[in-house]
């Protein structure tokens, strides 16, 4: 079974920072979100290719996808921001609850 690999952005290609001012790469942001999802929500969640959001506090917006064994990707359950300077994951307990609830709704839609 062939896997679909998302296109790589410049940060992922070099596995280095986009610039010295933004030391956290897209790949590292994905890793941080994957660990958080596995530890706090579910191992059925995985991160997808982040998008850099520039502003006063540049962040990686990392989509969180819900998957199920035997089905694969079910849908996007949310988005987590990761500070591109520090690597701080900007998700509180409410955000994690919302992602878990969204995943539950996605799973319930499959049962219909």
Secondary structure, DSSP 8 states (H G I E B T S, - for coil): ---------HHHHHTS-SBTTB-S-HHHHHHHHHHHHHHHT-TTEEE---EEE-STT-EEEEEEEEEETTTEEEEEEEEEEEETTT--EE--HHHHHHHHHHHHHHHHHHH-
